[in-house]
Amino acid sequence: MTHYLMDPIADPRWAQFIDHDPRASVFHSPGWLLALRETYGYQPTVSTTSDPSQPLTNGVVFCHVNSWLTGSRFVSLPFADHCEPLVEDHQDSADFVKQVASGRWKYVELRPISATPGNGTNSAGFTVSERFWLHRLDLSGSLGDIFHALHEDCVRRKIRRAKKEKIVCEEGNNAALLESFYQLLQRTRRRHRLPPQPREWFRNLSKFLGNSIKIRVASKDGRPIASILTFAYNNKLMYKYGCSDERHHKSGGMQLLFWQAIEEAKEKDYSEFDLGRCEWENTGLRVFKDRWGASHSALKYWRYQPGVTATNRQIKMARVLFRYCPPIFLQAAGRFYRHIG
């Protein structure tokens, strides 16, 4: 079967295709791809069997990560929690990967929610590169039932406390809210001894995703204390980034933001609230998301042409070094994110 490569930003067929595929997420969208390209210089590519003169019927989107530090590779997709291959059940996503892998790359990586690339002999060359937990909250029940399923002490009580303390929540997509979010993000990343993502990354998300992105900020006595970024796409809401001032954790600002996001999702009749991934070993974050009544499942990243390569070691080493980087250097270290995507 013939495969074609196309530019999902320049070719309008991609946007038309994903608008009608329920498996597509904000990570497939041209806005996300534009933000990746403008911030990190990644070039997006779609592998498809659809002839250039015909409407798309399938496609797997990748970004070319061309790094002098960690090597050249194709990833579907950088900084995305997951990115489902948009192919039919009878089609083998391994074929799409192998088409892209025909160049001189270190490896090609897929980040599907449920799909396993290949089957039988066609799965040769694939291995699991990373494991995460993915949390998703089913919104089909009533708002009352959803609230009742929340953990009493760690969620419901915090929401009530936040309201009692008159925590004010703002939401939208503007420069002021983005700056409040980023200040809290810097504080949170310092606390975790990790560099913050570049400010430009969030500015580009704000610019290219438009109404799909919402910045939510909780304030106490006029001071921002918690913030989250959510994305709405294809009848689903997704939480991607969160940050807070640890001095006000007891006030329940973060819990109130999440609950108001759920209320909005129910009002708009969304089917699901995707709480995103957490690292396999991060028990604290997994438990936090479990307490929202969300179901969790294993999320596996698949790599083609795998092995313990210099690229793998360099990426892992960079992540470890970030944790020991003095706080004063963390901001500057954020520019190395483009090598990790």
Secondary structure in CASP SS format (residue, H / E / C, confidence):
PFRMAT SS
TARGET T0000
AUTHOR 0000-0000-0000
METHOD secondary structure of the structure
MODEL  1
M C 1.00
T C 1.00
H C 1.00
Y E 1.00
L E 1.00
M E 1.00
D C 1.00
P C 1.00
I C 1.00
A C 1.00
D C 1.00
P H 1.00
R H 1.00
W H 1.00
A H 1.00
Q H 1.00
F H 1.00
I H 1.00
D C 1.00
H C 1.00
D C 1.00
P C 1.00
R C 1.00
A C 1.00
S C 1.00
V H 1.00
F H 1.00
H H 1.00
S C 1.00
P H 1.00
G H 1.00
W H 1.00
L H 1.00
L H 1.00
A H 1.00
L H 1.00
R H 1.00
E H 1.00
T H 1.00
Y H 1.00
G C 1.00
Y C 1.00
Q E 1.00
P E 1.00
T E 1.00
V E 1.00
S E 1.00
T E 1.00
T C 1.00
S C 1.00
D C 1.00
P C 1.00
S C 1.00
Q C 1.00
P C 1.00
L C 1.00
T C 1.00
N C 1.00
G E 1.00
V E 1.00
V E 1.00
F E 1.00
C E 1.00
H E 1.00
V E 1.00
N E 1.00
S E 1.00
W C 1.00
L C 1.00
T C 1.00
G E 1.00
S E 1.00
R E 1.00
F E 1.00
V E 1.00
S E 1.00
L C 1.00
P C 1.00
F C 1.00
A C 1.00
D C 1.00
H C 1.00
C E 1.00
E C 1.00
P C 1.00
L E 1.00
V C 1.00
E C 1.00
D C 1.00
H C 1.00
Q C 1.00
D C 1.00
S H 1.00
A H 1.00
D H 1.00
F H 1.00
V H 1.00
K H 1.00
Q H 1.00
V H 1.00
A C 1.00
S C 1.00
G C 1.00
R C 1.00
W C 1.00
K C 1.00
Y C 1.00
V E 1.00
E E 1.00
L E 1.00
R E 1.00
P C 1.00
I C 1.00
S C 1.00
A C 1.00
T C 1.00
P C 1.00
G C 1.00
N C 1.00
G H 1.00
T H 1.00
N H 1.00
S H 1.00
A C 1.00
G C 1.00
F E 1.00
T E 1.00
V E 1.00
S E 1.00
E E 1.00
R E 1.00
F E 1.00
W E 1.00
L E 1.00
H E 1.00
R E 1.00
L E 1.00
D E 1.00
L C 1.00
S C 1.00
G C 1.00
S C 1.00
L H 1.00
G H 1.00
D H 1.00
I H 1.00
F H 1.00
H H 1.00
A C 1.00
L C 1.00
H C 1.00
E H 1.00
D H 1.00
C H 1.00
V H 1.00
R H 1.00
R H 1.00
K H 1.00
I H 1.00
R H 1.00
R H 1.00
A H 1.00
K H 1.00
K H 1.00
E C 1.00
K C 1.00
I C 1.00
V E 1.00
C E 1.00
E E 1.00
E E 1.00
G E 1.00
N C 1.00
N C 1.00
A H 1.00
A H 1.00
L H 1.00
L H 1.00
E H 1.00
S H 1.00
F H 1.00
Y H 1.00
Q H 1.00
L H 1.00
L H 1.00
Q H 1.00
R H 1.00
T H 1.00
R H 1.00
R H 1.00
R H 1.00
H C 1.00
R C 1.00
L C 1.00
P C 1.00
P C 1.00
Q C 1.00
P C 1.00
R H 1.00
E H 1.00
W H 1.00
F H 1.00
R H 1.00
N H 1.00
L H 1.00
S H 1.00
K H 1.00
F H 1.00
L H 1.00
G H 1.00
N H 1.00
S H 1.00
I E 1.00
K E 1.00
I E 1.00
R E 1.00
V E 1.00
A E 1.00
S E 1.00
K E 1.00
D C 1.00
G C 1.00
R E 1.00
P E 1.00
I E 1.00
A E 1.00
S E 1.00
I E 1.00
L E 1.00
T E 1.00
F E 1.00
A E 1.00
Y E 1.00
N C 1.00
N C 1.00
K E 1.00
L E 1.00
M E 1.00
Y E 1.00
K E 1.00
Y E 1.00
G E 1.00
C E 1.00
S E 1.00
D C 1.00
E H 1.00
R H 1.00
H H 1.00
H H 1.00
K H 1.00
S H 1.00
G C 1.00
G H 1.00
M H 1.00
Q H 1.00
L H 1.00
L H 1.00
F H 1.00
W H 1.00
Q H 1.00
A H 1.00
I H 1.00
E H 1.00
E H 1.00
A H 1.00
K H 1.00
E H 1.00
K C 1.00
D C 1.00
Y C 1.00
S C 1.00
E E 1.00
F E 1.00
D E 1.00
L E 1.00
G E 1.00
R E 1.00
C E 1.00
E E 1.00
W C 1.00
E C 1.00
N C 1.00
T H 1.00
G H 1.00
L H 1.00
R H 1.00
V H 1.00
F H 1.00
K H 1.00
D H 1.00
R C 1.00
W C 1.00
G C 1.00
A C 1.00
S E 1.00
H E 1.00
S E 1.00
A E 1.00
L E 1.00
K E 1.00
Y E 1.00
W E 1.00
R E 1.00
Y E 1.00
Q C 1.00
P C 1.00
G C 1.00
V C 1.00
T C 1.00
A H 1.00
T H 1.00
N H 1.00
R H 1.00
Q H 1.00
I H 1.00
K H 1.00
M H 1.00
A H 1.00
R H 1.00
V H 1.00
L H 1.00
F H 1.00
R H 1.00
Y H 1.00
C C 1.00
P C 1.00
P H 1.00
I H 1.00
F H 1.00
L H 1.00
Q H 1.00
A H 1.00
A H 1.00
G H 1.00
R H 1.00
F H 1.00
Y H 1.00
R H 1.00
H H 1.00
I C 1.00
G C 1.00
END
